[in-house]
Amino acid sequence: CAAVVITLPLTFKLYGLQADTMHLALILILIHNCSAIFLWPSAFTLSNVLRAANDVTFPMIVSIASMIIVRLGMGYLLAFHFNLGAIGVWVAMILDWIVRIAFFATRYRSGKWKTFYHADADAI
């Protein structure tokens, strides 16, 4: 993420963007990269931990519901009703990550995922 941000001036020169397009691209890239550094690992690796322990239904339901309700619903709301356009859609993506973290971290801390894993004695 840091490399992308650092090389933005060079990247923008490759595309010959107009000033307003470059400004929007800069905002979207900063929203994504500054959030991805801190949020993306928890939002997506915790679900993989749960799935690896055979707790697959919970992460699937949370992921689908969060995508529909938060990312699509909030994206529409922020983009059109609050007139944020593309920025609103990207903010909704970050909100989706936050919701996923809340659900997956709560599930992980509860320990319920441990009840789904059953070691196969023949595999050992």
Secondary structure, 3 states (H helix, E strand, C coil): CHHHHHCHHHHHHHHCCCHHHHHHHHHHHHHHHHHHHHCHHHHHHHHHHHHHCCCCHHHHHHHHHHHHHHHHHHHHHHHHHCCCHHHHHHHHHHHHHHHHHHHHHHHHHHCHHHHCCCCCCCCC
